[in-house]
Amino acid sequence: MMRALKISIAVMTTMIVVGLVVLIMTITQRLAVTKPTAPSVLDEPEGTRIAQITSAGDRLSLLLQGGGPDRIVVLDLKQGQVVLRSGLSH
């Protein structure tokens, strides 16, 4: 009887320690995630306005109007850079 109690205490203690280690590792990993950054300047002509914004994962697509033909700009939020510029024809 006493042996079974000692074994169960050892197993439960091990489970608690492992659970705490997993919890601490998870919290550390989530806090270490870098925040996405967007470029501060898009270098678009004066009069340009953002007509629509769409996000997909770590990419952000902007539909820009004014200041020339309508166009789409795709931003990589992790790198903070423009990865694609595409003009739209009417």
Secondary structure, DSSP 8 states (H G I E B T S, - for coil): -HHHHHHHHHHHHHHHHHHHHHHHHHHHHHHHS------S-----TT-EEEEEEEETTEEEEEEESSSS-EEEEEETTTTEEEEEEE---
